[in-house]
Amino acid sequence: MWKNAILRILVCFISIKIYVEVYGENTNNMGTLNLNMDNWTSCEDFLANTTFDRTKLIDVDWKIFYFWNYEEDNSYHLKFSIPSRLLTDRFRVELDKEIEPPVNWTEAELFMETSIDFSALYIRTETPGKFRLIPSLAFEVGSTPLLIFGVKYVEPGYLGIMNCKYRICYALAPVQNMPKPEDLKLAAEKIGFNSEYGYSYLVTTERPPPLTPFDRDDAEDDEELDIDEHGFQGNYVDGYNYGDDDD
C-alpha cells in the first residue's frame, strides 16, 4: 500500500516532469489521459478572497480526509513547522545552482513533513496562499520541476492543499477533529474545490483511475522503499536533524 502511496506523491510533487514527457504538456486534456479539466477549480479561484495565516497550520497533526484526484490515493498525516535558518541554508547551499527558475530562499515560509517519509520547503510567492515547493528528494535527483501549490485554511478548522498545475486537491483536518463519516463530503465542500474525481479516505472500493506511467513499475521497487509508517521524524534531511533555532 505504501509503495503505491509514495509513487502517487511522486506524481503530485516530484515527477511532474516525467508525467509531462510521457503524456504531453496539454494540461487541459492531460495528454492521453483524456481528462478535461476545464470545469475543475483553478488555483486562482481556489485562493480567491482568502487570507493566509501560517500560525493556523503549524504544530498540528493534519490528516487527509478527502481527495480530488484521478489516481486512487490513501490517507496520510502532514505536519507543518517554521523552517529554521539552518534547514533553509541546507536547501540553498546544495540546490541553489540546480533549480530553475532561481529560488528566493529568504521567502521560505513553511517546512512540511509527512508520515510517508516525504518533506518539502514551502516558498512564498506574491499571491497569499500560493507556494513554490522544494522537495527534499531534490537532494537525491539534483533538480525538480516547478511545483506550485495553493494552501488555504477554512473554518471550522480544515485545510485545503491544491496542485495548481494538475488541479489535484486534498482536504485535511486535525487528527483529533476529523469529520464524522457521514459528514465527510459536506466538510470537503467547505474547501471550495470541484472536480468529478472526489472521494473520501474511507472509500475502499477499487476505482478505475486512468493509467499512469507508475502503473508500469517493477516489482523490485518494493524492496527499495523503506517507508516509516509511524509519525514524524523531526526536521530531518539526509539523516541529520535540522531542528528549530532562535532565528
N, C-alpha and C positions, 0 to 999 in steps of 0.2 A: 504493500500500500504506500509506504513512504517513498519507495523508489519512484513510483508514478507521481507522487505529490511534488517531489523535488524537481522532476522533469517539467511539470506544469509551471512551477515557479520560474524555471529557466526560460520557458516560453514567454512568460509575462514580464520578467525582469531582466533577463540576460540575453536570451537567444533570439531577440527580435531580428538581428542581422541575418542569422541563418534562416529564420522564418521567411523573411523577405526574399532572400536568394532563391528559396525553393518555390515560393508561391507568388512572387512578384510584388511590386510596390503599390499596387492599386488597393488602397485601404477602404474604398467604398464597396468593393466586391470581394476583398481578401483573396484575390487570385483564384486558383482552382477550388478553394473552399466554397466559393459561390455564396458568400454571406453579404447580404445587402445591409449596410449599417446606416442608411440614410435616416431611419426613424429611431435610431438609438441615441441616447442622450450624449451630447457633445461635452467636451471639457469646459467650454465657455458657459454652457447652460448649467452644468453641474455646479460650478463655482459662483454663479451669478447671485448677487445680493447676499453673499456670505462674508463673514469675517473669520480671521484665523487667530486662535489663541493657543499657543503650544502648551501652556500650563494645564490645559484640559486633557492633554494626551499623555503626558509623561507620568511614569511610575504607575501605570495602570496595566493590569493583565488583560489585554484585549483578546477576544476570540471571535472568529468569523462565524456568523450565523446565517448568512445569505450570500449567494453568488449570482452574478450575471456574467456567465462565461460559457462559450460554446464548447469548452472542454469540461468533462466531468472532473470535479475537484473534491478535496477533503478539507475539513476544517483544521485549523491550527492556531496557535497563540502568537501574538505580537506584543512587543513592549518597546516603548519609546523612552529615550533619555536625551539630555542635553549633551552634545559631544564635547569631550574635553579638548583642550588645545593640543595635548599630546596625540590624541587619536586623530584629530584633523590633520596635524602635521605629518603623521604617518601616511595618510592618504595622499597629501600634497607632494611629499618628497618622492614617493615611489611611483605615483601615477600622473603627475602634472604633465610630463612630456609625452605620455602615452595616449592621453584622452583628447579627442576633438569633438566639438569646439572646446576651447580652453575653459577651465572651471575657475570661478571666483570663490576660492576657498574661504574667504572671510564671511561668506554668506551661509556657511554650514549652520543649519538650524536644528536638526534632529538626527539622532542615530537610532536606527531600528534593528531590533533583534527578533528572531522568531524561534519557535520550538522545533523547526525543521532545519536548523543549522544554516540559516540564511540571514545575512545582515546587510545594511546599506546606510550610507550617509545621505541625508536629505539637504539639498542646496536650494536656498530661496531663489525665486525668480521675482520679476516685477509685479506679478499677479499674486495677491494674497491667497494662500492655499495651494498654489501651483509650485511643484518642486521638480528639480532635476535629481535623479537618483544615481549615486555612485556605489555600485555593489562591491562588497568585499571580495567577491570572486574575481574582480578585475585584477587583484594581485596575482592570480594564477594565470589568467588569459592575457594580461598585459594591456587590454583596452576594453571598451564597452561601447555599444551604440548609444545614441542619445535617448535617454529614458525620461519621459516627462509624466508625472503623476499629479492628480488632484487629490487633496485631502480636505475633508470638512467634518466638523462636529455639529451634530444636531441634537436638540432636546428630544426625549428626556435623557440624553447621555449616550447616543450612538455615534459611531464613526464610519464615514464612507471613504474608501480609497479607490481611485479610478486610474487605470492605464489610459492616458489621454489619446494615444495613437490608435490603439486597438479596441478602445471602448469596452474594456473589461472592468467590472466593478465588484467591490466587496463591501458588505455591511458587517460591522463589528459591534460588540457590546462588551462591557466589563464581565469577566467570568462570573462574578457574584451577582450579576444583574442581567443575565441572559433572558430574552423574551420567552414566554411560555410557548410550547409547541403550537398551540392554536393561534398564537399572536405573531408568529414569525413573519408572515407575508405582510401584515399590516405594519409591523415595526420596520420592515425593509422599505416600505413605501415612503417612510419619512426621510430616507436618504436622498430621494429625488432623482433616481436613475431609472431608465426604462430601456429594456430590450426583451425580445421574446425568449431569451435563454436564462431566465431567472429560476432559481431553485434554492431550497433551504439546505442547511448542513445535515438535516435529518433524512434527506432523500436517500433511500437505499436501493431503489430500483435502478437497473442499468439504463443509462440514457444512450442514444445513438449519436455521439458527437462526430463532427467532420474529422476526417483523417488528417493527422499532423505528421511532420517528419519524425516525431518522437514515438509514434506508434510502431516504428520500424527498428527500434533499438535492439541491441544484442542482449541476450540473457546474461551475458558475462558482466553487464553493468551492475547487476545485483551485488556482486562481490566488491564493487568499487565504492559503493555508497554506504558509509557507516554513519547513519543519522541518529543523533541524540533525540529521543522522543520525550525526554523528561525535563521540561523547563528551560531556563535561560542560563547562560554561562558567563554573564558579565560582558564588558566591552573587550571581547577577545578578537584579535586579528592575528592569524598565523601563530596561534598558541601563546600569545603574550597578552596580558590583561592591561588594557589602557583605561584605567579607572578615571573617575572624575577628578579634576584638580580644582584649585580655587579660582581659576580664571574663567 
